[in-house]
Amino acid sequence: MSIFLNKDSKVIVQGITGGEGTKHTARMLAAGTQIVGGVNARKAGTTVSHVNAAGETVELPVFATVAEAMAETGADVSVAFVPPAFTKDAAVEAIDAGIGLLVIITEGVPVKDSAELWAHAKATGGKTRIIGPNCPGIITPGEALAGITPATITGKGPIGLVSKSGTLTYQMMYELRDLGFSTAIGIGGDPVIGTTHIDALAAFEADPETRAIVMIGEIGGDAEERAAEFIKANVTKPVVGYVAGFTAPEGKTMGHAGAIVSGSAGTAQAKKEALEAAGVKVGKTPTETAELLRAAFAAL
């Protein structure tokens, strides 16, 4: 089992002919993803050559629109590698076409644009699940990758992972590679994102083959505190956490746009205390967090 993405998912790439789109289409194919085409209005009607996981050369068709790509291929997932200035338009196009899952990798999307595309998704019935922007995407090891997460870190297993940070997603996958993952999701650290910690926690709770959950947060905002409340009320599986930013200098704005600390709210310590009050064990380092997860898993 997995959440949101599996071996049957049919994926298109918005921006498939660009530099990032080309590079990561190759990597997603190598991970076993069923990529069925791409979108670039200026190159519609052409194809791009890639090699799939079986080592076979495949010609992927390029379509003018997401709607056309979906009609021709049955695609239900889109991964967007589109420059920040055009990301909102690309996302709205995918939402209007009714794509089931939209993964926005792009960093530097204006917060106003993120808010507007998210509002548009809700206003049109919420049929499209958005992951991102500014995220590594989602991977179900051994089945499919929609994004830029390295697919060779870990294999399939019983652990679910949801993380604000891309690099910490990769590190936690590496730390727990002996157990493996059902699905790992990097939700992004921007102030406005689509899928939240709570969305992922609810899905992992419902997935029978996810037996324990790792949640990675970072200083700023109140997402982790809200997730703690949700865990306390709704999650029966063991959850361990890590909050990046314990050593951050007080009052300093850190790298991610979402990491803005105000008073005690939003600090690593405040988040740790909220999570621990909900029964979540919180590590001070990724390695310690992995050890806490192993201990919780062994006790099942």
C-alpha positions as a Markdown table, in Angstrom:
| # | Residue | x | y | z |
|---|---|---|---|---|
| 1 | Met | 0.0 | 0.0 | 0.0 |
| 2 | Ser | 1.0 | 3.7 | -0.3 |
| 3 | Ile | -0.7 | 7.1 | -0.2 |
| 4 | Phe | -1.4 | 9.4 | -3.1 |
| 5 | Leu | 1.0 | 7.7 | -5.6 |
| 6 | Asn | 1.6 | 4.1 | -6.7 |
| 7 | Lys | 2.8 | 1.9 | -9.6 |
| 8 | Asp | -0.5 | 2.5 | -11.4 |
| 9 | Ser | -0.3 | 6.3 | -11.4 |
| 10 | Lys | 0.1 | 7.8 | -14.8 |
| 11 | Val | 2.3 | 10.9 | -14.7 |
| 12 | Ile | 2.8 | 13.8 | -17.0 |
| 13 | Val | 5.5 | 16.5 | -16.6 |
| 14 | Gln | 4.6 | 20.2 | -17.1 |
| 15 | Gly | 7.9 | 21.6 | -18.5 |
| 16 | Ile | 9.1 | 18.3 | -19.8 |
| 17 | Thr | 11.4 | 19.9 | -22.4 |
| 18 | Gly | 13.2 | 22.3 | -20.0 |
| 19 | Gly | 16.5 | 21.6 | -18.3 |
| 20 | Glu | 15.1 | 20.5 | -14.9 |
| 21 | Gly | 12.1 | 18.7 | -16.5 |
| 22 | Thr | 14.4 | 16.7 | -18.8 |
| 23 | Lys | 16.8 | 15.7 | -16.0 |
| 24 | His | 14.1 | 14.7 | -13.6 |
| 25 | Thr | 11.9 | 13.0 | -16.1 |
| 26 | Ala | 14.9 | 10.6 | -16.7 |
| 27 | Arg | 15.3 | 10.0 | -13.0 |
| 28 | Met | 11.6 | 9.4 | -12.4 |
| 29 | Leu | 11.5 | 6.9 | -15.3 |
| 30 | Ala | 14.5 | 5.1 | -13.8 |
| 31 | Ala | 12.6 | 4.9 | -10.5 |
| 32 | Gly | 9.9 | 3.0 | -12.3 |
| 33 | Thr | 7.4 | 5.8 | -12.6 |
| 34 | Gln | 4.8 | 5.4 | -15.4 |
| 35 | Ile | 5.4 | 8.7 | -17.2 |
| 36 | Val | 3.1 | 9.0 | -20.2 |
| 37 | Gly | 3.9 | 12.4 | -21.6 |
| 38 | Gly | 4.5 | 16.0 | -21.0 |
| 39 | Val | 3.2 | 19.5 | -21.6 |
| 40 | Asn | 4.8 | 22.4 | -23.4 |
| 41 | Ala | 2.4 | 24.5 | -25.6 |
| 42 | Arg | 5.3 | 25.6 | -27.9 |
| 43 | Lys | 6.5 | 22.1 | -28.6 |
| 44 | Ala | 3.1 | 20.3 | -28.8 |
| 45 | Gly | 3.1 | 17.5 | -31.3 |
| 46 | Thr | 6.8 | 16.6 | -30.8 |
| 47 | Thr | 8.2 | 13.8 | -28.7 |
| 48 | Val | 11.1 | 13.5 | -26.3 |
| 49 | Ser | 13.3 | 10.4 | -26.0 |
| 50 | His | 14.1 | 8.8 | -22.7 |
| 51 | Val | 15.1 | 5.4 | -21.2 |
| 52 | Asn | 12.7 | 3.7 | -18.9 |
| 53 | Ala | 13.5 | 1.5 | -15.9 |
| 54 | Ala | 13.7 | -1.6 | -18.1 |
| 55 | Gly | 16.5 | 0.1 | -20.2 |
| 56 | Glu | 14.2 | 0.6 | -23.2 |
| 57 | Thr | 14.0 | 3.8 | -25.2 |
| 58 | Val | 10.6 | 5.4 | -25.0 |
| 59 | Glu | 9.2 | 8.3 | -27.0 |
| 60 | Leu | 7.1 | 10.5 | -24.7 |
| 61 | Pro | 4.5 | 12.7 | -26.5 |
| 62 | Val | 4.4 | 16.5 | -25.8 |
| 63 | Phe | 1.0 | 18.0 | -25.5 |
| 64 | Ala | -0.3 | 21.6 | -25.7 |
| 65 | Thr | -2.3 | 21.4 | -22.5 |
| 66 | Val | -2.8 | 19.3 | -19.5 |
| 67 | Ala | -6.4 | 18.6 | -20.5 |
| 68 | Glu | -5.2 | 17.2 | -23.9 |
| 69 | Ala | -2.5 | 15.1 | -22.2 |
| 70 | Met | -5.1 | 13.7 | -19.8 |
| 71 | Ala | -7.5 | 12.9 | -22.6 |
| 72 | Glu | -4.9 | 11.1 | -24.7 |
| 73 | Thr | -3.0 | 9.3 | -22.0 |
| 74 | Gly | -5.3 | 8.9 | -19.0 |
| 75 | Ala | -2.8 | 10.8 | -16.8 |
| 76 | Asp | -3.9 | 11.4 | -13.2 |
| 77 | Val | -0.7 | 13.0 | -11.8 |
| 78 | Ser | 1.2 | 16.0 | -13.0 |
| 79 | Val | 4.7 | 17.2 | -11.9 |
| 80 | Ala | 5.4 | 20.8 | -12.6 |
| 81 | Phe | 8.9 | 22.0 | -13.4 |
| 82 | Val | 7.9 | 25.5 | -14.4 |
| 83 | Pro | 9.7 | 28.8 | -13.7 |
| 84 | Pro | 8.2 | 30.7 | -10.7 |
| 85 | Ala | 6.6 | 33.5 | -12.9 |
| 86 | Phe | 4.5 | 30.9 | -14.8 |
| 87 | Thr | 3.8 | 28.4 | -12.0 |
| 88 | Lys | 0.4 | 29.8 | -11.1 |
| 89 | Asp | -0.8 | 29.6 | -14.6 |
| 90 | Ala | 0.5 | 26.0 | -15.0 |
| 91 | Ala | -1.2 | 25.0 | -11.8 |
| 92 | Val | -4.5 | 26.6 | -12.6 |
| 93 | Glu | -4.4 | 24.8 | -16.0 |
| 94 | Ala | -3.8 | 21.4 | -14.3 |
| 95 | Ile | -6.6 | 22.2 | -11.7 |
| 96 | Asp | -9.1 | 23.2 | -14.4 |
| 97 | Ala | -8.3 | 19.9 | -16.2 |
| 98 | Gly | -9.2 | 18.0 | -13.1 |
| 99 | Ile | -5.8 | 16.3 | -12.5 |
| 100 | Gly | -6.0 | 14.2 | -9.3 |
| 101 | Leu | -2.5 | 15.0 | -8.0 |
| 102 | Leu | -0.4 | 18.1 | -8.8 |
| 103 | Val | 3.2 | 18.1 | -7.5 |
| 104 | Ile | 4.8 | 21.6 | -7.8 |
| 105 | Ile | 8.6 | 21.4 | -7.4 |
| 106 | Thr | 9.3 | 25.1 | -8.2 |
| 107 | Glu | 11.1 | 27.2 | -5.6 |
| 108 | Gly | 10.5 | 30.9 | -5.4 |
| 109 | Val | 6.8 | 30.9 | -6.2 |
| 110 | Pro | 5.3 | 34.2 | -4.9 |
| 111 | Val | 3.2 | 33.6 | -1.8 |
| 112 | Lys | 0.3 | 35.5 | -3.4 |
| 113 | Asp | 0.4 | 33.1 | -6.4 |
| 114 | Ser | 0.5 | 30.1 | -4.1 |
| 115 | Ala | -2.5 | 31.4 | -2.2 |
| 116 | Glu | -4.5 | 32.1 | -5.3 |
| 117 | Leu | -3.9 | 28.8 | -6.9 |
| 118 | Trp | -4.8 | 27.0 | -3.7 |
| 119 | Ala | -8.0 | 29.1 | -3.4 |
| 120 | His | -8.8 | 28.2 | -7.0 |
| 121 | Ala | -8.4 | 24.5 | -6.3 |
| 122 | Lys | -10.8 | 24.8 | -3.4 |
| 123 | Ala | -13.3 | 26.9 | -5.3 |
| 124 | Thr | -13.4 | 24.4 | -8.1 |
| 125 | Gly | -14.4 | 21.5 | -5.8 |
| 126 | Gly | -11.0 | 20.4 | -4.4 |
| 127 | Lys | -10.6 | 17.6 | -6.9 |
| 128 | Thr | -6.9 | 18.2 | -7.2 |
| 129 | Arg | -4.5 | 17.4 | -4.4 |
| 130 | Ile | -1.5 | 19.8 | -4.5 |
| 131 | Ile | 1.9 | 18.9 | -3.0 |
| 132 | Gly | 4.2 | 21.9 | -2.8 |
| 133 | Pro | 5.4 | 24.3 | -4.1 |
| 134 | Asn | 9.1 | 24.4 | -3.2 |
| 135 | Cys | 9.2 | 20.7 | -2.4 |
| 136 | Pro | 10.9 | 17.5 | -3.4 |
| 137 | Gly | 7.6 | 15.8 | -4.1 |
| 138 | Ile | 6.5 | 12.3 | -3.3 |
| 139 | Ile | 8.0 | 8.8 | -3.6 |
| 140 | Thr | 6.6 | 5.4 | -3.1 |
| 141 | Pro | 9.8 | 3.4 | -3.1 |
| 142 | Gly | 9.9 | 0.6 | -5.7 |
| 143 | Glu | 6.8 | 1.9 | -7.4 |
| 144 | Ala | 6.8 | 5.5 | -8.4 |
| 145 | Leu | 8.4 | 8.9 | -7.9 |
| 146 | Ala | 6.8 | 12.2 | -8.6 |
| 147 | Gly | 9.4 | 14.8 | -7.9 |
| 148 | Ile | 13.2 | 15.0 | -7.3 |
| 149 | Thr | 13.7 | 12.7 | -4.3 |
| 150 | Pro | 16.6 | 10.3 | -5.0 |
| 151 | Ala | 15.0 | 6.9 | -5.6 |
| 152 | Thr | 18.0 | 4.8 | -4.6 |
| 153 | Ile | 18.2 | 5.8 | -0.9 |
| 154 | Thr | 15.8 | 3.3 | 0.5 |
| 155 | Gly | 13.4 | 0.5 | -0.5 |
| 156 | Lys | 9.8 | -0.3 | 0.4 |
| 157 | Gly | 8.8 | -0.8 | 4.0 |
| 158 | Pro | 6.3 | 0.0 | 6.8 |
| 159 | Ile | 7.3 | 3.6 | 7.6 |
| 160 | Gly | 5.5 | 6.7 | 6.5 |
| 161 | Leu | 7.4 | 10.0 | 6.2 |
| 162 | Val | 6.1 | 13.6 | 5.9 |
| 163 | Ser | 8.6 | 16.5 | 6.0 |
| 164 | Lys | 8.8 | 20.2 | 5.4 |
| 165 | Ser | 12.4 | 20.0 | 4.4 |
| 166 | Gly | 13.7 | 18.3 | 1.2 |
| 167 | Thr | 17.2 | 17.5 | 2.4 |
| 168 | Leu | 15.9 | 16.2 | 5.8 |
| 169 | Thr | 13.5 | 14.0 | 3.9 |
| 170 | Tyr | 16.5 | 12.4 | 2.2 |
| 171 | Gln | 18.5 | 12.1 | 5.4 |
| 172 | Met | 15.6 | 10.4 | 7.2 |
| 173 | Met | 15.1 | 8.0 | 4.4 |
| 174 | Tyr | 18.8 | 7.1 | 4.6 |
| 175 | Glu | 18.8 | 6.8 | 8.4 |
| 176 | Leu | 15.9 | 4.3 | 8.2 |
| 177 | Arg | 16.8 | 2.5 | 5.0 |
| 178 | Asp | 17.0 | -0.7 | 6.9 |
| 179 | Leu | 13.2 | -0.5 | 7.6 |
| 180 | Gly | 12.1 | 1.1 | 4.3 |
| 181 | Phe | 9.1 | 3.4 | 3.6 |
| 182 | Ser | 5.5 | 3.0 | 2.3 |
| 183 | Thr | 5.5 | 6.6 | 1.0 |
| 184 | Ala | 7.7 | 9.7 | 1.7 |
| 185 | Ile | 6.3 | 13.1 | 1.1 |
| 186 | Gly | 8.2 | 16.4 | 1.1 |
| 187 | Ile | 5.4 | 19.0 | 1.6 |
| 188 | Gly | 7.6 | 22.1 | 1.3 |
| 189 | Gly | 8.4 | 24.9 | 3.7 |
| 190 | Asp | 6.7 | 27.8 | 2.1 |
| 191 | Pro | 4.0 | 29.8 | 4.1 |
| 192 | Val | 1.2 | 28.5 | 1.8 |
| 193 | Ile | 1.4 | 24.9 | 0.7 |
| 194 | Gly | -1.2 | 22.4 | -0.6 |
| 195 | Thr | -0.8 | 19.1 | 1.3 |
| 196 | Thr | -0.1 | 19.6 | 5.0 |
| 197 | His | 1.4 | 17.5 | 7.8 |
| 198 | Ile | -2.2 | 16.8 | 8.9 |
| 199 | Asp | -3.3 | 15.6 | 5.4 |
| 200 | Ala | -0.4 | 13.1 | 5.3 |
| 201 | Leu | -0.9 | 12.0 | 8.9 |
| 202 | Ala | -4.5 | 11.2 | 8.2 |
| 203 | Ala | -3.6 | 9.2 | 5.0 |
| 204 | Phe | -0.9 | 7.3 | 6.8 |
| 205 | Glu | -3.2 | 6.5 | 9.6 |
| 206 | Ala | -5.7 | 5.0 | 7.1 |
| 207 | Asp | -3.1 | 3.0 | 5.2 |
| 208 | Pro | -3.0 | -0.5 | 6.6 |
| 209 | Glu | 0.7 | -1.1 | 5.6 |
| 210 | Thr | 2.1 | 2.1 | 7.2 |
| 211 | Arg | 2.8 | 0.9 | 10.7 |
| 212 | Ala | 4.8 | 3.9 | 12.1 |
| 213 | Ile | 5.2 | 7.6 | 11.0 |
| 214 | Val | 8.0 | 10.1 | 11.0 |
| 215 | Met | 7.1 | 13.8 | 10.9 |
| 216 | Ile | 9.7 | 16.4 | 10.2 |
| 217 | Gly | 9.0 | 20.1 | 10.9 |
| 218 | Glu | 11.0 | 23.2 | 11.2 |
| 219 | Ile | 10.9 | 26.5 | 13.1 |
| 220 | Gly | 8.3 | 29.1 | 12.1 |
| 221 | Gly | 4.5 | 29.0 | 11.9 |
| 222 | Asp | 2.2 | 26.7 | 13.8 |
| 223 | Ala | 1.9 | 23.7 | 11.5 |
| 224 | Glu | 3.6 | 21.4 | 13.9 |
| 225 | Glu | 1.5 | 22.5 | 16.8 |
| 226 | Arg | -1.7 | 21.9 | 14.8 |
| 227 | Ala | -0.4 | 18.5 | 13.7 |
| 228 | Ala | 0.2 | 17.7 | 17.4 |
| 229 | Glu | -3.4 | 18.4 | 18.2 |
| 230 | Phe | -4.5 | 16.2 | 15.2 |
| 231 | Ile | -2.2 | 13.3 | 16.3 |
| 232 | Lys | -3.6 | 13.4 | 19.8 |
| 233 | Ala | -7.2 | 13.2 | 18.6 |
| 234 | Asn | -6.9 | 11.0 | 15.6 |
| 235 | Val | -3.7 | 9.0 | 15.2 |
| 236 | Thr | -3.3 | 5.5 | 16.8 |
| 237 | Lys | 0.1 | 4.6 | 15.1 |
| 238 | Pro | 3.4 | 5.5 | 16.7 |
| 239 | Val | 4.6 | 8.9 | 15.5 |
| 240 | Val | 8.1 | 10.3 | 16.1 |
| 241 | Gly | 9.2 | 13.8 | 15.2 |
| 242 | Tyr | 12.1 | 16.0 | 14.5 |
| 243 | Val | 12.0 | 19.8 | 14.4 |
| 244 | Ala | 14.9 | 21.6 | 12.5 |
| 245 | Gly | 16.1 | 24.7 | 14.2 |
| 246 | Phe | 17.0 | 23.9 | 17.8 |
| 247 | Thr | 20.4 | 25.7 | 17.3 |
| 248 | Ala | 19.0 | 28.6 | 15.3 |
| 249 | Pro | 20.0 | 32.0 | 16.8 |
| 250 | Glu | 17.0 | 33.7 | 18.4 |
| 251 | Gly | 15.3 | 36.3 | 16.3 |
| 252 | Lys | 17.2 | 35.4 | 13.1 |
| 253 | Thr | 15.1 | 34.6 | 10.0 |
| 254 | Met | 16.3 | 31.3 | 8.6 |
| 255 | Gly | 16.4 | 30.0 | 5.0 |
| 256 | His | 12.9 | 28.8 | 4.3 |
| 257 | Ala | 10.3 | 31.4 | 3.7 |
| 258 | Gly | 8.0 | 29.7 | 6.2 |
| 259 | Ala | 10.6 | 29.8 | 9.0 |
| 260 | Ile | 9.5 | 33.0 | 10.8 |
| 261 | Val | 9.6 | 32.9 | 14.6 |
| 262 | Ser | 7.4 | 35.1 | 16.8 |
| 263 | Gly | 7.8 | 35.0 | 20.5 |
| 264 | Ser | 7.8 | 31.4 | 21.9 |
| 265 | Ala | 5.3 | 30.3 | 19.2 |
| 266 | Gly | 7.1 | 28.8 | 16.3 |
| 267 | Thr | 10.4 | 27.9 | 18.1 |
| 268 | Ala | 11.8 | 24.4 | 18.0 |
| 269 | Gln | 11.3 | 24.0 | 21.7 |
| 270 | Ala | 7.7 | 25.1 | 21.6 |
| 271 | Lys | 7.0 | 22.6 | 18.8 |
| 272 | Lys | 8.8 | 19.9 | 20.6 |
| 273 | Glu | 6.7 | 20.4 | 23.7 |
| 274 | Ala | 3.5 | 20.5 | 21.8 |
| 275 | Leu | 4.4 | 17.2 | 20.0 |
| 276 | Glu | 5.5 | 15.5 | 23.2 |
| 277 | Ala | 2.3 | 16.5 | 24.9 |
| 278 | Ala | 0.5 | 14.6 | 22.1 |
| 279 | Gly | 2.6 | 11.5 | 22.8 |
| 280 | Val | 5.1 | 12.1 | 20.0 |
| 281 | Lys | 8.7 | 11.3 | 20.9 |
| 282 | Val | 10.9 | 14.1 | 19.4 |
| 283 | Gly | 14.6 | 13.7 | 18.6 |
| 284 | Lys | 17.2 | 16.5 | 18.8 |
| 285 | Thr | 19.0 | 15.2 | 15.7 |
| 286 | Pro | 17.8 | 13.2 | 12.7 |
| 287 | Thr | 19.9 | 10.2 | 13.9 |
| 288 | Glu | 18.3 | 10.3 | 17.3 |
| 289 | Thr | 14.9 | 10.6 | 15.7 |
| 290 | Ala | 15.6 | 7.5 | 13.6 |
| 291 | Glu | 16.6 | 5.6 | 16.8 |
| 292 | Leu | 13.3 | 6.6 | 18.5 |
| 293 | Leu | 11.4 | 5.3 | 15.5 |
| 294 | Arg | 13.2 | 2.0 | 15.6 |
| 295 | Ala | 12.4 | 1.6 | 19.3 |
| 296 | Ala | 8.7 | 2.5 | 18.7 |
| 297 | Phe | 8.6 | 0.1 | 15.7 |
| 298 | Ala | 10.2 | -2.7 | 17.7 |
| 299 | Ala | 7.6 | -2.3 | 20.4 |
| 300 | Leu | 4.7 | -2.9 | 18.0 |
